Amino acid sequence: MSYQESVRPSGATTTPVSNSLVPLRDAQRPKPRRRIRLGEARARFAHYLSHPFFNLPLILFCAAILGVLYASWSQRNEGHLTPETGVGYWLGITGATIILILILYPLRKRVRFLRALGRVPTIFRLHMIFGIVGPTLIVVHSNWHLYSLNATVAMTAMLTVVASGIVGRYLYSKVHMGLYGRKAEVRQILADASVLKRALGEDLPQTEQLLEQLQAFEADVLGPRRSFLVQSWVLLTLGIRQRFLRNRLLRMARVAINKEGVRRGWSAGARKKRVALVREHLGLYFATTKKAARFGVYERLFAVWHMLHMPLFFLLAAAAVVHVIAVHLY
């Protein structure tokens, strides 16, 4: 349906019957679809947009961790801390205990009586926090010196697990709606993209060409299941392709809206508002398609990561036990 048809003046809707035009009854009138407005679209589909620079709690947490590490590094040769005695020793014990507590997260999902510990998202938050705090205490405990082979092995295993956890956190966020949300379903993502595409069609004077280009783009990046390498290439080039297409379609929309606005006598403010609506809907549409295109790659990577992370953690636990025994025996 063209824009002109969708904004047909109010009056009796007619349909041909026996070569004549008769008005439809009210019950037979098709109900017009309510147009998604700018604020409503932003609220409904905002979870597809990421704003990493506005996560204030995460920024403060990282700043605190980096501050502690810097203070420890700058004082490493002053003799204020030793791993064997005093505060340094108890920092090591506390850090090792916190690392052992990390096992509660996978156990919470598998052992029935541990479900009383709390909801999975809450335990997951603690798992990530403890996964950084525990190793930080261990690093401070070591005073940035490795005095033995078993200490070197334990530290290397710990830092490997920390790096693995950071990678896992990133992949997890890519296959879930939000960091602690339910697992993203591609069908739901594509349904949301379809809603946004229809909304674009309702807000532009002439939409056939725009929708054809969106359909071609969607078929290209969200085609049938492909190999991992092809999916990875699509993922690497997706941002650039979306940016060029978005700019081209926005120019088309601006020209069409201005042309229609002159014909209908829209004010400059009304035309500007419609352009802003199209820009918002295009941004949200491309965010949904990007989420869907990335999902296959990240889901495979997350599955591989999941198989590797637990063995790495148990390797860390074994190295830590050997280190503690060696320290106390020798």
LINMO-V161708 format. One line per field, one symbol per residue. phi: phi as a letter, one per 20 degrees, with the letter a starting at -180 (. if undefined). A space follows every 10 residues. Layout:
BEGIN
phi=???
END
This chain:
BEGIN
phi=.fffffdggf qfecbfclmc dcfffgfeff ffffffegff ffffdffeed cfedefgfff ffffffffff ffffdfdemf ccfecmfgff ffffffffff fgfffffged dffffffqfg gfffgfffff fdfgffffff gflmcdebff ffffffffff ffffffffff fffedcfnfd efffdfffff ffffffffff feddfcdgff ffffffffff ecfggdffff fffgffefff ffffffffff fgffffffff fffemfffff ffffffffgf ffffffffff ffffgfffff ffffgffeff gfffffffff fffffffeed
END
